[in-house]
Amino acid sequence: MTVAQTTPTPAAETATHRDQAFEAVFTAHWARLFTVLARTLGDEALAEEAAQEAFWRLYQRPPNSWHNVGGWLYKVALHVAYNAMRAAKRRTTHESQVRAPALGHPEAEAEQALTQAAVQAALQELPERAAHALLMRHSGASYQEIASALGVPPNTVGTLLARAEAKFAQVFARHHPGDVP
Amino acid sequence: MTHLSEGDLRAHLDHELPASRADQCAAHLLTCPVCQQRLAAMQARVEHIRATLQHLPPSSQAWRLNPRAAYRRFQSFTHTKELSMSSKLPAWLRPALTGALMLAVLVAAFTLAPARQALSAFLSLFRVEQVTVITFDPNALPANFANRVDQANLQTLFNDSVDVQGGGELLAVADAAAATTAAGYPVRLLAQPATELLVQPGLTAKGTLQAAQLQAILDALEMKDVTLPKDLDGATLTLQTGAAVVASYGNCVRYADLSAATMRGPRTGGPMRGAPRDPSCVALWQMPSPQISADPATVDPRPLGEVLLRVLGRTPAEARQLSQSINWATTLVIPIPTGAADYREVTVNGATATLIVEAEAETPAYTLVWTSNGMVYALFGFGDAAQGVALAQSLK
């Protein structure tokens, strides 16, 4: 039986060039995008899937201007992730797969876990947009990227951050007494 | 004097103020101890939060962080995606129209790697009466899925040869009458004139299954806990398809260009890349309900259905349960990657139809699938799916 083989034809020059350029963008943004998503979603596997989906869409439809790629990627990835979580409602998707790295010291591990729990609690008490802004900024996103990701004017990002951080510090202190922000 | 706003202070800390405002703020800070203090407090808080967040995973050692490895994983991800979603026509239409694969018709139900298409063919008796959508997570597939199964050599699933009769080249025909003659059944079309009208002759293919090879494929996929029923071994499967007719309307990519693009490997671009999605483009696909029969006729399709569901990422328990609940003999199963599309049931002239709409796209692609009087229909278009439903209702 002969099965029709799909033989890839040699990539056109422009396609290779485009792929190389894309790889550069991917490499530049991957770690930060993944980190922010993992912290926002509390789930590293979901964060990776969402990030891949966002990069895929970027590849499919490159933007006219590249200078807000970070923000765009974050926005799309978040959207994808929330949709996936809604679609998988029946299953226990929100089990956090995030685990503290084993430090080998029980006290240190316990402390790490406590801090993490306090951070998650604080993030959850923030309005969603504020939490996103805070996580993005603390992973190095520019105001322009944050503005683009959240759909707000860039000149409001400073205020958004200041309020988010004030609230975060307050809630964190409540869950983690003995630590003065 | 008025003090600096929180927003200004914060942006100043980040050096994100526009130039003129930055100068004003700097000047104010020089002479205002109150704002200097507020700035210092804010800075301390920011620093504290930064340090606290470091405790959150992912740690800098997290394996997913490495960009090079991530890019390689991304490449596998895109390979899977492209096989399923890259075409303007839904992927499941393509194989039925190329006609070269023995499993062309059931490939309509399974959009990804050849392995899945092969597995999906092993149903004892199959006549499409209904359609059901199964979501799956393409990233939950075993790593290197396509490679591993190719290596297991699908061709050996059947002993030496599969006997194929019919099939052949796609025919372009001039009008409905010519299509009806070529297809051998009354072809239904939309009222507007078709831009392209094609007929894919039907075929009959027959092969004898070798269970040992199927088991080897399952082993390659690391599904060692699945045992196949003994009566599969040596069973003869016969696939019969009638002629498929494709009519395209409006401004669609010509089928010849489309099929050339889809036959290329992934990541090579081609005419589909960035092709504009013209809302005037509508494609109608129709075909008599395909049939698969098995000898012995007692072969139970459910274990195979279960395997398929496992391949699509369901746990063993879920796969078993789901497989029991699907009437495999009468159901066309369409797998959709989770989140890739929204789907719901609609009615087309009293018949239940499945509407699948691409998610997250400016001009979403939609597919409407339904069965009626022993025929399977699919209507494909861009943009407003309600228009698609109306067109489907208007079929003559």
Chai-1 contact restraints between the chains, C-beta under 6 A:
chainA,res_idxA,chainB,res_idxB,connection_type,confidence,min_distance_angstrom,max_distance_angstrom,comment,restraint_id
A,M1,B,S161,contact,1.0,0.0,6.0,A-B,restraint_1
A,M1,B,V162,contact,1.0,0.0,6.0,A-B,restraint_2
A,A4,B,A100,contact,1.0,0.0,6.0,A-B,restraint_3
A,A4,B,L101,contact,1.0,0.0,6.0,A-B,restraint_4
A,T6,B,M263,contact,1.0,0.0,6.0,A-B,restraint_5
A,P8,B,R264,contact,1.0,0.0,6.0,A-B,restraint_6
A,P8,B,G265,contact,1.0,0.0,6.0,A-B,restraint_7
A,T9,B,R264,contact,1.0,0.0,6.0,A-B,restraint_8
A,A11,B,T268,contact,1.0,0.0,6.0,A-B,restraint_9
A,A15,B,T268,contact,1.0,0.0,6.0,A-B,restraint_10
A,A15,B,G269,contact,1.0,0.0,6.0,A-B,restraint_11
A,F26,B,Y71,contact,1.0,0.0,6.0,A-B,restraint_12
A,T27,B,P67,contact,1.0,0.0,6.0,A-B,restraint_13
A,W30,B,P67,contact,1.0,0.0,6.0,A-B,restraint_14
A,W30,B,A70,contact,1.0,0.0,6.0,A-B,restraint_15
A,A31,B,L65,contact,1.0,0.0,6.0,A-B,restraint_16
A,A31,B,P67,contact,1.0,0.0,6.0,A-B,restraint_17
A,F34,B,R64,contact,1.0,0.0,6.0,A-B,restraint_18
A,T35,B,P58,contact,1.0,0.0,6.0,A-B,restraint_19
A,A38,B,P58,contact,1.0,0.0,6.0,A-B,restraint_20
A,R39,B,L56,contact,1.0,0.0,6.0,A-B,restraint_21
A,E44,B,P58,contact,1.0,0.0,6.0,A-B,restraint_22
A,E44,B,R64,contact,1.0,0.0,6.0,A-B,restraint_23
A,E48,B,R64,contact,1.0,0.0,6.0,A-B,restraint_24
A,E49,B,N139,contact,1.0,0.0,6.0,A-B,restraint_25
A,Q52,B,F74,contact,1.0,0.0,6.0,A-B,restraint_26
A,Q52,B,F77,contact,1.0,0.0,6.0,A-B,restraint_27
A,W56,B,T78,contact,1.0,0.0,6.0,A-B,restraint_28
A,W56,B,K81,contact,1.0,0.0,6.0,A-B,restraint_29
A,V80,B,G339,contact,1.0,0.0,6.0,A-B,restraint_30
A,N83,B,G339,contact,1.0,0.0,6.0,A-B,restraint_31
A,A84,B,T338,contact,1.0,0.0,6.0,A-B,restraint_32
A,A84,B,G339,contact,1.0,0.0,6.0,A-B,restraint_33
A,A87,B,T338,contact,1.0,0.0,6.0,A-B,restraint_34
A,A87,B,G339,contact,1.0,0.0,6.0,A-B,restraint_35
A,V98,B,P57,contact,1.0,0.0,6.0,A-B,restraint_36
A,P101,B,S59,contact,1.0,0.0,6.0,A-B,restraint_37
A,Q112,B,H55,contact,1.0,0.0,6.0,A-B,restraint_38
A,T115,B,H55,contact,1.0,0.0,6.0,A-B,restraint_39
A,Q116,B,H55,contact,1.0,0.0,6.0,A-B,restraint_40
A,V119,B,L56,contact,1.0,0.0,6.0,A-B,restraint_41
A,H138,B,R50,contact,1.0,0.0,6.0,A-B,restraint_42
A,H138,B,L53,contact,1.0,0.0,6.0,A-B,restraint_43
A,Y143,B,E16,contact,1.0,0.0,6.0,A-B,restraint_44
A,G158,B,G7,contact,1.0,0.0,6.0,A-B,restraint_45
A,G158,B,R10,contact,1.0,0.0,6.0,A-B,restraint_46
A,G158,B,A11,contact,1.0,0.0,6.0,A-B,restraint_47
A,T159,B,E6,contact,1.0,0.0,6.0,A-B,restraint_48
A,T159,B,G7,contact,1.0,0.0,6.0,A-B,restraint_49
A,L161,B,R10,contact,1.0,0.0,6.0,A-B,restraint_50
A,A162,B,E6,contact,1.0,0.0,6.0,A-B,restraint_51
A,A162,B,G7,contact,1.0,0.0,6.0,A-B,restraint_52
A,A162,B,R10,contact,1.0,0.0,6.0,A-B,restraint_53
A,E165,B,R45,contact,1.0,0.0,6.0,A-B,restraint_54
A,E165,B,I49,contact,1.0,0.0,6.0,A-B,restraint_55
A,A169,B,R45,contact,1.0,0.0,6.0,A-B,restraint_56
A,P181,B,R45,contact,1.0,0.0,6.0,A-B,restraint_57
A,P181,B,H48,contact,1.0,0.0,6.0,A-B,restraint_58
